[in-house]
Amino acid sequence: MISPYLRFQGGNLYYGASENGQAWILNQGTGERKYTSHIDFKDSYVIPPNVIVSLTGIDGDNKANSRINVVATNVTEAGFDIEYKTWADTKITSLWSSWTALGE
C-alpha cells in the first residue's frame, strides 16, 4: 500500500569548470577526484527521504576514457549532498544531472 503522505521533489543540476571555478577539480590531474555540492529541499521531510540521482550529460576530454560516478550522500530531512567522482586520467569539464526525492 502506498502512503498518502508520500511527496516527490526533484531538480536538474549543472556543474562545471566555468561556473564553479577553482572548486571544480574534475578536469585537472589524475587519480581520484571529487566535487560535492549541497542541495536543500524546498520543503523538508519528516524523515530522510530516498534520493535518486542520475547523470544526464557529460562534457569530457576525448583523450581518455570517461569515468564518472554520481551519488547522493548525507541525506537528511532538509537536503542532501550530491557527489561526483572520477579517477585515473579522466578529465571532466562539466556535468548535467537530475535528482528525485521521495518520502514523507
DSSP file (Angstrom, degrees, kcal/mol; ACC not computed):
  #  RESIDUE AA STRUCTURE BP1 BP2  ACC     N-H-->O    O-->H-N    N-H-->O    O-->H-N    TCO  KAPPA ALPHA  PHI   PSI    X-CA   Y-CA   Z-CA
    1    1 A M              0   0    0      0, 0.0     2,-0.4     0, 0.0     0, 0.0   0.000 360.0 360.0 360.0 135.3    0.0    0.0    0.0
    2    2 A I        -     0   0    0      1,-0.1     0, 0.0     2,-0.0     0, 0.0  -0.716 360.0-116.4 -88.0 132.8    1.3    3.4   -0.9
    3    3 A S    >   -     0   0    0     -2,-0.4     3,-1.2     1,-0.1    -1,-0.1  -0.425  10.1-139.1 -66.2 137.3    1.3    6.0    1.9
    4    4 A P  T 3  S+     0   0    0      0, 0.0    -1,-0.1     0, 0.0    -2,-0.0   0.561 101.1  62.8 -71.6  -5.4   -1.0    9.0    1.2
    5    5 A Y  T 3  S+     0   0    0      2,-0.1     2,-0.1     0, 0.0    98,-0.1   0.401  71.2 123.0-101.1   2.1    1.8   11.2    2.7
    6    6 A L    <   -     0   0    0     -3,-1.2     2,-0.4    96,-0.1    98,-0.2  -0.423  40.9-169.9 -67.2 136.4    4.5   10.4    0.1
    7    7 A R  E     -A  103   0A   0     96,-3.3    96,-1.9    -2,-0.1     2,-0.4  -0.964  10.8-148.4-128.7 146.3    5.9   13.5   -1.6
    8    8 A F  E     +A  102   0A   0     -2,-0.4     2,-0.3    94,-0.2    94,-0.2  -0.891  17.8 169.8-110.4 142.5    8.1   14.0   -4.5
    9    9 A Q  E     +A  101   0A   0     92,-1.8    92,-3.4    -2,-0.4     2,-0.3  -0.971  11.7 155.2-141.0 154.4   10.6   16.8   -5.1
   10   10 A G  E     -A  100   0A   0     -2,-0.3     2,-0.3    90,-0.3    90,-0.2  -0.982  13.6-177.6-165.9 175.7   13.3   17.0   -7.8
   11   11 A G  E     -A   99   0A   0     88,-1.9    88,-2.3    -2,-0.3     2,-0.4  -0.988  26.6-109.8-171.2 170.8   15.5   19.1   -9.9
   12   12 A N  E     -A   98   0A   0     -2,-0.3     2,-0.3    86,-0.2    86,-0.2  -0.917  32.2-162.7-114.7 142.4   18.1   19.4  -12.6
   13   13 A L  E     -A   97   0A   0     84,-3.4    84,-2.2    -2,-0.4     2,-0.4  -0.917  12.0-169.6-128.8 150.5   21.7   20.4  -12.0
   14   14 A Y  E     +A   96   0A   0     -2,-0.3     2,-0.3    82,-0.2    82,-0.2  -0.987  12.0 170.3-138.4 130.0   24.7   21.7  -13.9
   15   15 A Y  E     +A   95   0A   0     80,-2.3    80,-2.9    -2,-0.4     2,-0.3  -0.991  12.5 138.0-136.5 145.3   28.2   22.0  -12.7
   16   16 A G  E  >  -A   94   0A   0     -2,-0.3     4,-2.7    78,-0.3     3,-0.2  -0.990  60.3 -81.7-172.4 177.6   31.4   22.7  -14.5
   17   17 A A  H  > S+     0   0    0     76,-2.3     4,-1.0    -2,-0.3     7,-0.2   0.863 120.6  49.5 -61.1 -40.6   34.7   24.5  -14.7
   18   18 A S  H  4 S+     0   0    0     75,-0.2    -1,-0.2     1,-0.2    76,-0.1   0.832 119.3  36.8 -73.0 -30.0   33.4   27.8  -15.9
   19   19 A E  H  4 S+     0   0    0     -3,-0.2    -2,-0.2     1,-0.1    -1,-0.2   0.803 124.2  37.5 -89.2 -32.3   30.6   28.0  -13.2
   20   20 A N  H >< S-     0   0    0     -4,-2.7     3,-1.4     1,-0.2     4,-0.4   0.352  86.3-166.6-109.5   5.4   32.4   26.6  -10.2
   21   21 A G  G ><  -     0   0    0     -4,-1.0     3,-1.5     1,-0.3    -1,-0.2  -0.061  65.8  -4.8  53.5-137.8   35.9   28.0  -10.7
   22   22 A Q  G 3  S+     0   0    0      1,-0.3    -1,-0.3     3,-0.1    -5,-0.1   0.681 125.2  69.8 -67.7 -18.3   38.8   26.6   -8.8
   23   23 A A  G <  S+     0   0    0     -3,-1.4     2,-0.9    -6,-0.1    -1,-0.3   0.776  81.7  84.0 -68.7 -24.4   36.5   24.3   -6.7
   24   24 A W    <   +     0   0    0     -3,-1.5     3,-0.2    -4,-0.4    11,-0.1  -0.703  48.4 157.2 -83.2 106.8   35.9   22.2   -9.9
   25   25 A I    >   +     0   0    0     -2,-0.9     3,-1.6     9,-0.2    -1,-0.2   0.336  43.0  98.1-113.1   6.0   38.9   19.8  -10.0
   26   26 A L  T 3  S+     0   0    0      1,-0.3    66,-2.2    65,-0.1    -1,-0.1   0.635  84.7  53.2 -72.0 -10.9   37.4   17.0  -12.1
   27   27 A N  T 3  S+     0   0    0     64,-0.3     2,-0.3    -3,-0.2    -1,-0.3   0.228 102.9  73.2-103.2  13.3   39.2   18.5  -15.2
   28   28 A Q  S <  S-     0   0    0     -3,-1.6    64,-0.1    64,-0.1    62,-0.0  -0.930  88.9 -15.2-129.0 149.2   42.6   18.5  -13.5
   29   29 A G  S    S-     0   0    0     -2,-0.3     2,-0.3    60,-0.0     4,-0.1  -0.008  73.6 -84.3  67.2-164.4   45.3   16.0  -12.5
   30   30 A T  S    S+     0   0    0      2,-0.1    59,-0.2    59,-0.0     2,-0.1  -0.837  77.7  47.9-137.2 174.2   44.9   12.2  -12.2
   31   31 A G  S    S-     0   0    0     57,-1.3     2,-0.3    -2,-0.3    55,-0.1  -0.320 102.4 -18.1  84.3-173.2   43.8    9.8   -9.6
   32   32 A E        +     0   0    0     55,-0.2     2,-0.3    -2,-0.1    55,-0.3  -0.501  66.7 173.1 -72.1 130.7   40.5   10.0   -7.6
   33   33 A R  E     -C   86   0B   0     53,-2.5    53,-2.4    -2,-0.3     2,-0.3  -0.993   9.1-165.0-137.3 143.8   38.9   13.5   -7.6
   34   34 A K  E     -C   85   0B   0     -2,-0.3     2,-0.4    51,-0.2    -9,-0.2  -0.937  13.6-166.0-130.5 150.4   35.5   14.6   -6.2
   35   35 A Y  E     -C   84   0B   0     49,-2.4    49,-3.0    -2,-0.3     2,-0.4  -0.989  17.0-173.1-131.0 127.5   33.2   17.5   -6.4
   36   36 A T  E     -C   83   0B   0     -2,-0.4     2,-0.3    47,-0.2    47,-0.2  -0.960   5.8-178.9-124.5 138.3   30.4   17.8   -3.8
   37   37 A S  E     -C   82   0B   0     45,-2.1    45,-3.0    -2,-0.4     2,-0.4  -0.988  23.6-127.1-134.3 144.9   27.5   20.2   -3.7
   38   38 A H  E     -C   81   0B   0     -2,-0.3     2,-0.5    43,-0.2    43,-0.2  -0.759  18.4-161.3 -94.5 136.7   24.7   20.6   -1.1
   39   39 A I  E     -C   80   0B   0     41,-3.5    41,-2.3    -2,-0.4     2,-0.4  -0.975   4.8-153.6-116.9 125.6   21.1   20.6   -2.2
   40   40 A D  E     -C   79   0B   0     -2,-0.5    39,-0.3    39,-0.2     2,-0.2  -0.841  20.1-123.9 -96.1 134.4   18.4   22.0    0.1
   41   41 A F        -     0   0    0     37,-2.7     3,-0.2    -2,-0.4   -32,-0.0  -0.497  11.5-133.4 -70.9 145.2   14.8   20.6   -0.3
   42   42 A K  S    S+     0   0    0      1,-0.3     2,-0.4    -2,-0.2    -1,-0.1   0.916  99.2  25.3 -63.2 -42.5   12.2   23.3   -1.0
   43   43 A D  S    S-     0   0    0     -3,-0.0    -1,-0.3    34,-0.0     0, 0.0  -0.992  92.0-124.1-123.9 128.7   10.0   21.5    1.7
   44   44 A S        -     0   0    0     -2,-0.4     2,-0.2    -3,-0.2    34,-0.2  -0.256  21.7-130.1 -68.0 157.0   11.6   19.5    4.4
   45   45 A Y        -     0   0    0     32,-2.4    -1,-0.1     1,-0.1    32,-0.1  -0.631  13.8-124.6-101.5 164.2   10.6   15.8    5.0
   46   46 A V  S    S+     0   0    0     -2,-0.2    31,-0.1     1,-0.2    -1,-0.1   0.887  99.8  10.5 -74.3 -41.6    9.5   14.2    8.3
   47   47 A I  S    S-     0   0    0     30,-0.1    -1,-0.2    29,-0.1    57,-0.2  -0.899 108.4 -72.9-129.4 160.5   12.2   11.6    7.9
   48   48 A P        -     0   0    0      0, 0.0    29,-0.2     0, 0.0    56,-0.1  -0.330  56.9-137.8 -56.9 129.4   15.1   11.4    5.4
   49   49 A P        -     0   0    0      0, 0.0     2,-0.4     0, 0.0    54,-0.2  -0.273  20.4 -95.8 -81.1 169.8   13.7   10.6    2.0
   50   50 A N  E     -B  102   0A   0     52,-2.6    52,-2.6    -2,-0.0     2,-0.5  -0.756  42.9-158.4 -79.7 133.0   15.0    8.2   -0.6
   51   51 A V  E     -B  101   0A   0     -2,-0.4     2,-0.5    50,-0.2    50,-0.2  -0.973   8.9-167.0-121.3 127.8   17.0   10.2   -3.1
   52   52 A I  E     -B  100   0A   0     48,-2.9    48,-2.3    -2,-0.5     2,-0.4  -0.951   7.5-172.3-111.8 128.6   17.8    9.0   -6.7
   53   53 A V  E     -B   99   0A   0     -2,-0.5     2,-0.3    46,-0.2    46,-0.2  -0.924   2.4-175.6-119.3 148.0   20.4   10.8   -8.7
   54   54 A S  E     -B   98   0A   0     44,-2.5    44,-2.3    -2,-0.4     2,-0.5  -0.996  26.8-122.5-142.7 148.3   21.2   10.3  -12.4
   55   55 A L  E     +B   97   0A   0     -2,-0.3    42,-0.3    42,-0.2     3,-0.1  -0.776  29.4 172.0 -87.4 126.6   23.8   11.6  -14.8
   56   56 A T  E     +     0   0A   0     40,-2.5     2,-0.3    -2,-0.5    41,-0.2   0.553  62.0   9.6-114.0 -12.2   22.1   13.3  -17.8
   57   57 A G  E     -B   96   0A   0     39,-1.7    39,-2.3     2,-0.0     2,-0.3  -0.976  55.0-167.7-164.9 153.3   25.0   14.8  -19.6
   58   58 A I  E     -B   95   0A   0     -2,-0.3     2,-0.5    37,-0.2    37,-0.2  -0.995  10.7-164.6-147.6 138.1   28.8   14.9  -19.7
   59   59 A D  E     +B   94   0A   0     35,-2.5    34,-2.8    -2,-0.3    35,-1.4  -0.938  34.7 160.6-120.2 104.6   31.5   17.1  -21.4
   60   60 A G  E     -B   92   0A   0     -2,-0.5    32,-0.2    32,-0.2     2,-0.1  -0.807  45.1 -88.2-126.4 164.6   34.8   15.2  -21.1
   61   61 A D    >   -     0   0    0     30,-2.5     3,-0.7    -2,-0.3    30,-0.2  -0.451  28.1-143.1 -68.2 138.6   38.2   15.2  -22.7
   62   62 A N  T 3  S+     0   0    0      1,-0.2    -1,-0.1    -2,-0.1     4,-0.1   0.380  89.4  75.6 -86.6   6.2   38.4   12.9  -25.7
   63   63 A K  T 3  S+     0   0    0     26,-0.1     2,-0.3    28,-0.1    -1,-0.2   0.505 100.5  31.9 -94.8  -5.1   41.9   11.7  -24.9
   64   64 A A  S <  S-     0   0    0     -3,-0.7    27,-0.1    27,-0.1    26,-0.0  -0.944  95.2 -81.6-144.3 163.6   40.9    9.4  -22.0
   65   65 A N        -     0   0    0     -2,-0.3     2,-0.7     1,-0.1    26,-0.2  -0.334  45.6-116.2 -62.5 148.6   38.1    7.1  -21.0
   66   66 A S        +     0   0    0     24,-0.1     2,-0.5    -6,-0.1    -1,-0.1  -0.822  39.8 174.7 -90.3 114.2   35.1    8.9  -19.4
   67   67 A R        +     0   0    0     -2,-0.7     2,-0.3    20,-0.2    20,-0.3  -0.981   9.0 153.8-122.8 120.2   34.8    7.6  -15.8
   68   68 A I        -     0   0    0     -2,-0.5     2,-0.4    18,-0.1    18,-0.2  -0.997  22.1-170.8-149.5 141.8   32.2    9.2  -13.6
   69   69 A N  E     -D   85   0B   0     16,-2.2    16,-2.7    -2,-0.3     2,-0.4  -0.999   7.3-169.4-130.3 134.0   30.2    8.2  -10.5
   70   70 A V  E     +D   84   0B   0     -2,-0.4     2,-0.3    14,-0.2    14,-0.2  -0.993  15.0 163.0-127.9 128.9   27.4   10.3   -9.1
   71   71 A V  E     -D   83   0B   0     12,-2.1    12,-2.9    -2,-0.4     2,-0.5  -0.963  37.0-121.9-141.2 155.6   25.7    9.5   -5.7
   72   72 A A  E     +D   82   0B   0     -2,-0.3     2,-0.3   -21,-0.2    10,-0.2  -0.875  39.3 175.3 -94.8 130.2   23.6   11.2   -3.1
   73   73 A T  E     +D   81   0B   0      8,-3.0     8,-2.9    -2,-0.5    -2,-0.0  -0.852  51.7  26.2-129.7 166.3   25.2   11.3    0.3
   74   74 A N  S    S-     0   0    0     -2,-0.3     2,-0.3     6,-0.2    -1,-0.2   0.870  74.5-172.1  50.4  45.8   24.4   12.8    3.8
   75   75 A V        +     0   0    0     -3,-0.2     5,-0.2     5,-0.2     2,-0.2  -0.554  11.7 164.1 -73.5 127.4   20.6   12.6    3.1
   76   76 A T        -     0   0    0      3,-3.1     3,-0.2    -2,-0.3   -29,-0.1  -0.717  55.5 -90.7-128.6-178.8   18.6   14.4    5.9
   77   77 A E  S    S+     0   0    0     -2,-0.2   -32,-2.4     1,-0.2   -30,-0.1   0.753 126.1  42.9 -64.2 -24.0   15.1   15.7    6.2
   78   78 A A  S    S-     0   0    0    -34,-0.2   -37,-2.7     1,-0.2     2,-0.3   0.630 124.8 -50.6-101.6 -16.8   16.3   19.1    4.9
   79   79 A G  E     -C   40   0B   0    -39,-0.3    -3,-3.1    -3,-0.2     2,-0.3  -0.986  46.8-121.5 171.4-166.0   18.6   18.1    2.0
   80   80 A F  E     -C   39   0B   0    -41,-2.3   -41,-3.5    -2,-0.3     2,-0.4  -0.967  21.5-108.5-159.1 168.2   21.5   16.1    0.7
   81   81 A D  E     -CD  38  73B   0     -8,-2.9    -8,-3.0    -2,-0.3     2,-0.5  -0.893  22.1-149.7-104.0 138.4   24.9   16.3   -0.9
   82   82 A I  E     -CD  37  72B   0    -45,-3.0   -45,-2.1    -2,-0.4     2,-0.5  -0.945  16.7-162.7-106.1 128.7   25.4   15.2   -4.5
   83   83 A E  E     -CD  36  71B   0    -12,-2.9   -12,-2.1    -2,-0.5     2,-0.5  -0.946   9.9-166.8-120.0 126.0   28.9   13.8   -5.1
   84   84 A Y  E     -CD  35  70B   0    -49,-3.0   -49,-2.4    -2,-0.5     2,-0.4  -0.931  14.1-176.0-107.5 131.2   30.6   13.5   -8.4
   85   85 A K  E     +CD  34  69B   0    -16,-2.7   -16,-2.2    -2,-0.5     2,-0.3  -0.990   9.5 171.6-132.5 137.6   33.7   11.3   -8.5
   86   86 A T  E     -C   33   0B   0    -53,-2.4   -53,-2.5    -2,-0.4     2,-0.3  -0.860   8.9-172.6-131.8 171.6   36.2   10.5  -11.3
   87   87 A W    >   +     0   0    0    -20,-0.3     3,-1.5    -2,-0.3   -55,-0.2  -0.910  44.1  26.4-155.4 177.4   39.5    8.7  -11.3
   88   88 A A  T 3  S-     0   0    0     -2,-0.3   -57,-1.3     1,-0.2    -2,-0.1  -0.331 119.7 -31.2  58.5-136.4   42.6    7.7  -13.3
   89   89 A D  T 3  S+     0   0    0    -59,-0.2    -1,-0.2     2,-0.1   -26,-0.1   0.250  94.6 134.6 -99.9  13.3   43.3   10.1  -16.2
   90   90 A T    <   -     0   0    0     -3,-1.5     2,-0.5   -59,-0.1   -24,-0.1  -0.361  38.3-160.3 -63.5 139.0   39.7   11.2  -16.9
   91   91 A K        -     0   0    0    -30,-0.2   -30,-2.5   -26,-0.2     2,-0.5  -0.987   5.9-171.0-123.3 119.7   39.1   14.9  -17.4
   92   92 A I  E     - B   0  60A   0    -66,-2.2   -32,-0.2    -2,-0.5     3,-0.1  -0.953  10.6-178.6-114.4 118.5   35.5   16.2  -17.0
   93   93 A T  E     -     0   0A   0    -34,-2.8   -76,-2.3    -2,-0.5     2,-0.3   0.865  69.8  -8.8 -83.1 -39.5   34.8   19.8  -17.9
   94   94 A S  E     -AB  16  59A   0    -35,-1.4   -35,-2.5   -78,-0.2     2,-0.3  -0.993  57.8-156.1-158.3 158.5   31.1   19.8  -17.0
   95   95 A L  E     -AB  15  58A   0    -80,-2.9   -80,-2.3    -2,-0.3     2,-0.4  -0.986   3.6-158.0-138.3 145.2   28.2   17.5  -15.9
   96   96 A W  E     +AB  14  57A   0    -39,-2.3   -40,-2.5    -2,-0.3   -39,-1.7  -0.961  25.2 161.3-117.9 141.5   24.5   17.6  -16.0
   97   97 A S  E     -AB  13  55A   0    -84,-2.2   -84,-3.4    -2,-0.4     2,-0.3  -0.958  24.2-145.4-151.3 168.5   22.4   15.6  -13.6
   98   98 A S  E     -AB  12  54A   0    -44,-2.3   -44,-2.5    -2,-0.3     2,-0.3  -0.941  11.2-161.6-135.3 160.2   18.9   15.2  -12.1
   99   99 A W  E     -AB  11  53A   0    -88,-2.3   -88,-1.9    -2,-0.3     2,-0.4  -0.986   6.1-166.7-142.5 151.7   17.6   14.2   -8.8
  100  100 A T  E     -AB  10  52A   0    -48,-2.3   -48,-2.9    -2,-0.3     2,-0.4  -0.995   6.3-161.4-138.1 132.3   14.3   13.0   -7.3
  101  101 A A  E     -AB   9  51A   0    -92,-3.4   -92,-1.8    -2,-0.4     2,-0.4  -0.940   7.1-173.9-113.3 137.0   13.5   12.7   -3.6
  102  102 A L  E     +AB   8  50A   0    -52,-2.6   -52,-2.6    -2,-0.4     2,-0.3  -0.990  30.7 101.4-132.8 122.9   10.6   10.5   -2.4
  103  103 A G  E      A    7   0A   0    -96,-1.9   -96,-3.3    -2,-0.4    -2,-0.0  -0.975 360.0 360.0-175.7-173.5    9.5   10.5    1.2
  104  104 A E              0   0    0     -2,-0.3   -96,-0.1   -98,-0.2   -98,-0.0   0.402 360.0 360.0 -98.3 360.0    7.0   11.6    3.9
